[in-house]
Amino acid sequence: MGWTDSELFGLNSNAPKIRIEAQELVTSLAASKFKAPKQVTQVSDQSATIETGSGAQLKHYRFRSNLGMPIWDHPMARRKADYEGIEA
């Protein structure tokens, strides 16, 4: 479907927990407080449909911006990996 790593796994480079406009599909699902389990049931070029544990269906629209970066490239993830002695 052409989704980039940043569009799927993106975090805001300056404020990853606060600036949710750059939290992309997978990272926003992981951080959400929706009842588990959550699953992606449809993906198109423009959006993804997510089903929560309660059966509610939500749309995540593809947002193309330069605000985010993949979580594995984020400075906080790299610092944690360095601290724990693992490769990011």
C-alpha positions in Angstrom: 0.0 0.0 0.0 3.0 2.3 0.0 3.1 3.1 3.8 6.6 4.1 4.9 8.3 3.0 8.1 7.6 6.5 9.5 3.9 6.3 8.7 3.6 2.9 10.4 6.1 3.2 13.3 6.6 6.9 13.6 7.1 9.0 16.7 7.5 12.8 17.0 11.2 13.5 17.1 11.0 16.1 19.8 8.1 15.0 22.1 7.2 11.4 21.3 4.6 10.9 24.2 3.0 14.4 24.0 2.8 15.2 20.3 0.4 12.6 19.1 0.0 14.0 15.6 3.2 12.3 14.7 2.4 9.0 16.4 1.6 6.8 13.4 -0.4 3.6 13.0 1.5 1.0 15.0 2.9 3.3 17.7 -0.5 5.0 18.3 -2.1 1.5 18.7 0.6 0.5 21.2 0.1 3.7 23.2 -3.7 3.7 23.1 -5.9 3.0 26.0 -8.5 1.1 24.0 -9.6 -2.2 25.3 -7.3 -5.0 24.3 -7.0 -6.9 22.0 -6.7 -4.4 19.1 -6.2 -5.4 15.6 -5.9 -3.9 12.2 -8.7 -5.3 10.0 -8.3 -3.3 6.8 -5.5 -1.3 5.2 -5.9 1.0 2.1 -3.7 3.6 0.5 -5.3 6.3 2.7 -6.4 4.6 6.0 -6.4 1.6 8.2 -9.4 0.2 10.1 -8.7 -0.9 13.7 -11.0 -3.1 15.8 -10.9 -2.8 19.6 -11.6 -5.5 22.1 -15.1 -4.2 22.6 -15.8 -4.5 18.8 -15.6 -0.8 18.1 -14.1 0.1 14.7 -11.8 3.1 14.4 -10.2 4.7 11.3 -6.6 5.8 11.3 -6.0 8.1 8.4 -2.6 8.2 6.7 -0.9 11.4 7.6 2.1 12.4 5.6 4.4 14.7 7.5 8.0 15.3 8.3 7.3 15.4 12.0 8.0 11.8 12.8 10.7 9.2 12.5 10.6 5.4 13.0 10.7 4.4 16.6 14.0 2.5 16.2 15.7 5.7 14.9 14.4 7.9 17.7 17.1 9.3 20.1 15.2 8.0 23.2 15.2 4.5 21.8 18.9 4.7 21.0 19.7 6.0 24.4 17.8 3.2 26.1 19.5 0.6 23.9 22.9 2.1 24.7 22.1 2.1 28.4 21.0 -1.5 28.3 23.9 -2.6 26.1 21.7 -3.8 23.2 21.6 -2.9 19.5 18.8 -0.5 18.5 
